């Protein structure tokens, strides 16, 4: 009888890295500031959410949906004709749940799109990192947790969220897939929730007077016991009961 290989988890970054994990991996996309936080917030509140990789892809998708809500940014700027920027704080205040949402962001939705073809595709943030860990254990033996990054940098908030997910898997018996994964888990283990305040993403929110999104992220840590996966082009929420199976 052959010994089974132990499950492994690897941390990586940037949309272009997703192609390395097309075969055999469950991929978790993370963009804490702000795309995956906005998506998780929206879907948990009742919106249908359709992430899109580019501004050019918005029009054809919008034509297939009924009065969609256009939310997002490119290069930090809200595109012309959009209803709102990529803001979880603003999303939480809206009440037009009947409108499907198209979400666009510079890096986060590109990463989500780049995971197409992977064995399993998840969207996570600091709001649901524990539920994501519980759901992965026993379901997937190879996991890649990928941060969206920004301007060629693996931003601290994404490092922390990816490391917390990886650490939870390691505690459940997974092995770190490489030295970088091991180092990131060690760096962020036990870090406070605001340990990423030196990030350039936070600096951008300050400069652009969007600190309410930072406050929203910091006041909503691990508060959603649900998992969010990709079904075709849509992010859908997996019922809480299934997270504990």
C-alpha positions as CSV (number, residue, x, y, z in Angstrom):
1,X,0.0,0.0,0.0
2,X,1.5,3.3,-1.1
3,X,1.8,6.1,1.5
4,X,-0.2,9.2,0.6
5,X,1.6,12.4,0.0
6,X,0.7,15.1,2.6
7,X,-1.4,18.0,1.3
8,X,0.5,21.2,0.5
9,X,-0.2,25.0,0.3
10,X,1.7,27.6,-1.5
11,X,1.4,31.4,-1.4
12,X,2.0,33.4,-4.6
13,X,1.1,36.8,-6.0
14,X,-0.1,38.6,-9.2
15,X,-2.7,37.6,-11.8
16,X,-0.1,36.1,-14.2
17,X,0.9,33.6,-11.5
18,X,-2.5,31.8,-11.6
19,X,-1.6,29.9,-14.7
20,X,1.0,27.9,-12.8
21,X,-1.8,26.3,-10.8
22,X,-4.2,25.3,-13.5
23,X,-3.8,21.6,-12.9
24,X,-4.6,19.9,-9.6
25,X,-4.9,23.1,-7.5
26,X,-7.6,24.8,-5.7
27,X,-6.8,28.5,-6.1
28,X,-7.9,31.2,-3.6
29,X,-7.8,34.8,-4.9
30,X,-7.2,37.5,-2.4
31,X,-7.4,41.3,-2.9
32,X,-8.1,42.8,0.6
33,X,-7.9,46.4,-0.6
34,X,-10.4,46.1,-2.2
35,X,-11.9,43.8,-4.8
36,X,-12.4,40.6,-2.9
37,X,-13.6,42.4,0.2
38,X,-16.1,44.3,-2.0
39,X,-17.2,41.0,-3.7
40,X,-17.6,39.0,-0.5
41,X,-19.5,41.9,1.1
42,X,-21.8,42.2,-1.9
43,X,-22.6,38.5,-2.3
44,X,-23.1,38.1,1.5
45,X,-25.7,40.9,1.4
46,X,-27.7,39.4,-1.5
47,X,-26.2,40.8,-4.7
48,X,-25.2,38.7,-7.7
49,X,-21.6,39.5,-8.5
50,X,-19.9,39.2,-11.8
51,X,-16.1,40.1,-11.8
52,X,-14.7,41.2,-15.1
53,X,-11.0,41.4,-16.1
54,X,-11.1,44.6,-18.2
55,X,-13.2,47.7,-19.0
56,X,-13.6,46.3,-22.6
57,X,-15.4,43.2,-21.1
58,X,-17.9,45.3,-19.1
59,X,-20.1,46.2,-22.1
60,X,-20.9,42.7,-23.5
61,X,-21.5,41.4,-20.0
62,X,-23.8,44.4,-19.1
63,X,-25.8,43.8,-22.2
64,X,-26.7,40.3,-20.9
65,X,-27.8,41.4,-17.5
66,X,-30.8,43.4,-16.3
67,X,-29.9,46.9,-15.2
68,X,-26.6,45.9,-13.7
69,X,-24.8,48.0,-11.1
70,X,-21.3,48.9,-12.4
71,X,-18.8,49.0,-9.6
72,X,-15.1,49.4,-9.8
73,X,-11.9,51.3,-10.7
74,X,-9.0,51.2,-13.1
75,X,-5.8,52.7,-11.9
76,X,-7.6,54.1,-8.9
77,X,-10.2,56.0,-11.0
78,X,-13.8,55.1,-11.4
79,X,-14.6,54.6,-15.1
80,X,-17.0,56.9,-16.8
81,X,-20.6,55.6,-16.5
82,X,-20.0,53.5,-13.5
83,X,-22.4,53.7,-10.5
84,X,-19.7,53.5,-7.8
85,X,-16.1,52.8,-7.2
86,X,-14.7,49.5,-5.8
87,X,-15.7,50.2,-2.2
88,X,-16.9,47.6,0.3
89,X,-18.0,50.4,2.7
90,X,-20.3,52.0,0.0
91,X,-21.5,48.5,-1.1
92,X,-22.7,47.8,2.5
93,X,-24.9,50.9,2.4
94,X,-26.7,50.2,-0.8
95,X,-30.1,48.7,-0.9
96,X,-30.7,48.0,-4.6
97,X,-30.1,44.2,-4.2
98,X,-32.2,43.3,-7.2
99,X,-29.5,44.7,-9.6
100,X,-26.7,42.3,-10.6
101,X,-23.3,43.8,-9.9
102,X,-20.4,43.9,-12.4
103,X,-17.1,44.4,-10.5
104,X,-14.0,45.7,-12.1
105,X,-10.6,46.5,-10.5
106,X,-7.0,47.0,-11.5
107,X,-5.6,43.8,-10.1
108,X,-8.2,41.8,-8.1
109,X,-10.8,41.0,-10.8
110,X,-7.9,40.3,-13.3
111,X,-6.6,37.7,-10.8
112,X,-10.1,36.2,-10.4
113,X,-10.4,35.9,-14.1
114,X,-7.0,34.4,-14.5
115,X,-8.0,31.5,-12.2
116,X,-10.3,30.1,-15.0
117,X,-9.4,26.6,-15.8
118,X,-8.2,25.8,-12.3
119,X,-9.6,22.8,-10.5
120,X,-11.5,25.0,-8.0
121,X,-11.7,28.7,-7.7
122,X,-12.4,30.7,-4.5
123,X,-12.5,34.4,-3.6
124,X,-11.5,35.3,0.0
125,X,-10.6,38.3,2.2
126,X,-10.1,39.0,5.9
127,X,-13.9,38.7,6.4
128,X,-14.0,35.0,5.7
129,X,-10.4,33.6,6.0
130,X,-11.3,31.1,8.7
131,X,-14.2,29.7,6.9
132,X,-12.1,29.4,3.8
133,X,-9.5,27.3,5.7
134,X,-12.2,25.0,7.1
135,X,-13.7,24.4,3.7
136,X,-10.4,23.6,2.0
137,X,-9.3,21.0,4.6
138,X,-10.3,17.5,3.4
139,X,-11.5,18.8,0.0
140,X,-8.3,19.8,-1.8
141,X,-4.8,18.4,-1.4
142,X,-3.0,21.2,-3.4
143,X,-3.9,24.8,-2.6
144,X,-2.5,28.0,-4.0
145,X,-3.4,31.2,-2.2
146,X,-2.7,34.1,-4.5
147,X,-2.6,37.8,-3.7
148,X,-3.6,40.3,-6.4
149,X,-0.7,42.6,-5.8
150,X,-0.5,46.2,-7.0
151,X,2.1,48.0,-9.2
152,X,4.4,45.0,-9.1
153,X,4.3,44.7,-5.3
154,X,2.9,42.0,-3.1
155,X,1.0,44.3,-0.8
156,X,1.1,43.8,3.0
157,X,-2.7,43.3,3.4
158,X,-2.7,40.5,0.9
159,X,0.4,39.0,2.3
160,X,-1.3,38.8,5.7
161,X,-4.6,37.4,4.5
162,X,-2.8,34.8,2.3
163,X,-0.5,33.9,5.3
164,X,-3.4,33.5,7.7
165,X,-5.2,31.1,5.3
166,X,-1.9,29.2,4.7
167,X,-1.2,29.0,8.4
168,X,-4.6,27.6,9.1
169,X,-4.0,24.9,6.5
170,X,-0.6,24.1,7.9
171,X,-2.1,23.7,11.4
172,X,-4.5,21.2,9.8
173,X,-1.7,19.1,8.4
174,X,-0.7,20.8,5.1
175,X,3.0,21.4,4.3
176,X,4.2,24.7,3.0
177,X,5.0,24.2,-0.7
178,X,8.1,26.4,-0.7
179,X,10.4,28.5,1.5
180,X,8.6,31.8,0.6
181,X,5.3,30.4,1.9
182,X,7.0,29.3,5.1
183,X,8.6,32.8,5.5
184,X,5.3,34.6,4.9
185,X,3.4,32.5,7.4
186,X,6.2,33.1,10.0
187,X,6.1,36.8,9.3
188,X,2.4,37.3,9.7
189,X,1.6,34.7,12.4
190,X,0.1,36.4,15.4
191,X,0.1,39.8,13.6
192,X,-2.6,42.3,14.7
193,X,-5.4,42.9,12.2
194,X,-4.0,46.4,11.5
195,X,-0.5,45.0,10.9
196,X,-0.6,46.1,7.3
197,X,-1.0,49.9,7.9
198,X,2.3,50.6,6.2
199,X,1.0,49.3,2.9
200,X,1.0,51.5,-0.2
201,X,-2.7,50.5,-0.6
202,X,-3.4,52.2,2.7
203,X,-1.4,55.2,1.6
204,X,-3.5,55.4,-1.5
205,X,-6.7,55.3,0.5
206,X,-5.4,58.1,2.7
207,X,-4.4,60.3,-0.3
208,X,-7.7,59.7,-2.1
209,X,-9.8,60.3,1.0
210,X,-11.2,56.8,1.0
211,X,-10.3,55.8,4.5
212,X,-13.8,54.6,5.2
213,X,-12.8,51.5,3.2
214,X,-9.8,50.9,5.5
215,X,-12.1,51.4,8.5
216,X,-14.5,48.9,7.0
217,X,-11.9,46.3,6.4
218,X,-10.5,46.7,10.0
219,X,-13.9,46.5,11.6
220,X,-15.0,43.4,9.7
221,X,-12.4,40.7,10.5
222,X,-13.4,37.1,10.2
223,X,-17.1,37.9,10.5
224,X,-18.5,35.9,7.6
225,X,-18.7,32.1,8.1
226,X,-19.1,31.4,4.5
227,X,-17.1,30.5,1.4
228,X,-17.3,32.2,-2.0
229,X,-16.6,30.3,-5.2
230,X,-16.8,30.9,-9.0
231,X,-19.6,29.3,-10.9
232,X,-19.1,30.2,-14.5
233,X,-18.7,34.0,-14.4
234,X,-20.4,34.6,-11.1
235,X,-19.2,34.6,-7.5
236,X,-21.6,32.5,-5.4
237,X,-21.8,31.9,-1.7
238,X,-21.6,28.4,-0.3
239,X,-24.0,27.9,2.6
240,X,-22.5,27.9,6.0
241,X,-23.5,24.3,6.8
242,X,-21.4,23.1,3.9
243,X,-18.3,24.8,5.3
244,X,-18.3,22.4,8.2
245,X,-18.9,19.1,6.3
